[in-house]
């Protein structure tokens, strides 16, 4: 096992940091400078916009596929991955109605989310955003990762496990709540590693 330190980009918020990791560039280069910002073209404030075309630098799957078109990639629950060039994508995309919204996830290939729902049930957005966030979102995503690996065997899998964000933001990184959340995520990653071992799948695991 190898360890290395990582200096986060600024601002260290979800969209900016994830785009920096996926492109290997800074927000000044890839253009995702915050979770929400004023769009000078539309003259509107945009929050949590998801299309990958907003990222102004190639993402890791673009770079890999340019070198080897046969490489298969999967990305689960990372921001700015909507309509991306990755072979497999799952990302929350609720359908907003006049007085309500329908929880749904965009997926690629078409209908893949619906296949997963048959095994896991719907992904509940309240586990993921807002005052009721819980480890249930991370459990669902890890289980969806298992299904993705078993059904598609991608060469590269990128999975966002959101659980550590919750206690870190609410109670701070030195809190007992945050320590507990680390143990919970550790258990989830251990479960994923056990799955890979049971299925005789040889994956190198990198945790950021």
N, C-alpha and C positions, 0 to 999 in steps of 0.2 A: 504494500500500500504506500502511495506517495502523497505528500501533503505540500501545499503551497499557499502563500497568502495572496489575497486579491484586494486591490484597492478599488472601491466602487466608484463609478462615474458620478458626477454631480449634474443634475439633482438625482439623488438615490431613491427615485420613486419607480413604481412598477413598470410603466410603459418605457420610460427612458432607459432604465437599467436593462430590461429584457432586450430591447433593440440593440443596445451596446453589446450584450453578450452574443446575440444572434448575428451581428454584423462585424464585430471586432473593431468598431469605431466609436467615436464619442458623439454625444447628442448634437454638437455643432456640425458634425458631418452627416449623420443619418437623419437629422431633422426632428426626431421625437424628443422635444425639449421638456415635456411635462405630461402628466396624465390629462391635463386640460389646458388649452391655450387659445389665444385669439387668432383666428384664421383671417389673414389679411386679404385673401382673395374673396371669401364669402362674407367678410366683415361680420363674423359671428364667433361666439365662444364655443368651442367644441370640447366635449369631455368623452374620454374612453372611446374615441373613434377606432375602429378595428381593422379596416382594410390594410393589407400588406403594402399596397402601393404608396401609402403615406411614408413608408420607410425609404429613404433616398439612397440607400446603399444595398448591395446584394446581401441577402441573408445566407446562412450557412448552407442550406440545401441548394441555393442557386450556385454557390461556389463549387460544391461537391459535384453537382450534376453537369456543370460545365467541364469538369475534369473527367467525369465518368457518368454518362447518362443512365447507366444500369443501376446505379446506387439508389436504393429505396429508403426514403426518410419518412418519419412520422413526427408530428408535433401536436401535443395535447395541452390546451388551456393556456398557451402563451398569448400575450396581447399582440395586436397587429399581425395576425396570421390568417385573417379572413381572405379567401381566394388566393392563397399563396401557392407557390410552385412545389410545395412538399406533396408527396404522394398521398399521405394520410394526414387529415387535419380534423380536430374536434375543438370547437371554441364556442362559448355561450353566445347566443344570438336571439334574445327574447323578442317576440313579435308584439309590438306595441299597438294596442287597440284604443278606441276612443276613451273608454272608462276602465280598461283593464290591460293586462298583458299576458301572453301565453309563453310559458317557459319552453325554450327550444334551444338546440345547439346546431350550429352549422357543422356539417361534416363532409369529408371527402375521403373515399368515394361516396357518391350520392346514396343516402339511406343508411350509411354506416352507424350514425347515431341511433336511428330507429332499431337497428339490430341489437345494439348494446342495451337499449331500453328494455328489450324483451328479457334480458338476463338480470339487469341491475335496477330496473325502474327508471323513472325520469330523474334527470339531474335537477335538484331543487336549488334555485338561485339564492334563496334566503340563507342557505348554508355557506354561500360563497361571498356575498356582499351584504352589508347592513348589520343591524344590531343582533341578529340571530346566527351569525357565522359560527361554524363549528367544524370539528374534525371530520364530520360526515362528508363534506365536500372533498377533502383529501382522500378519504377512503374510496369514494366513488371514482375519483380520477385514477387512483392506483389500480383499482379493479378494471377500469376501462383500459388502462395501459396493458394489463395482463391479456385482455381479450385482443387488443391490437397486435401484441407480439405473437400470440398463438395463431391468429387468423391470417396475419400478413407478413410476419417475420421480417420487419424492416432492418436495414443495416444500421440506421441511426434513429434513436428514439429520444425525443426531448419532452419531458413531462414536468409541468409546473405543479408543485405541491404547495398550496397556499397557506397551510395551517400555521406556520411560524409567524406569519404577518400579524395574526390576530392578537395574540398575547403580547407580542413585541410592541404593537401600537397602543394597546389598552393599558398595559402595566409596566412596560419598559423591559429592556433586555437583561437587566439584573434581577428581575422579579422571580419569585418561586413559581408563578404561573407560567413564565416563559420557560423555566427549567422543565416543568411538567410537559409543556408542549414539545420540547426537544425530544423527550423520551417517547412521546406519542408518535412523532414523526419517525424516530429511529425504529420503532416497532413496525410501522408501515413499510419502511424501506427493507427491513429484515424480512417481512412477509413477501415483498416483491422478489428479493434474492432467493428465498426458499422456493418460490414459484419457478424461477429460472433454473434452479438446480433440479427440481422435480421434472421439469420438461426437457432437461438435458440441453438447455440453450446457453451458449457461451457468449455472454455480453460483458464488456468492460463497463463498469459503472463509475461515472463522474458525478460528484455531488457539489453543487455550488451553493 
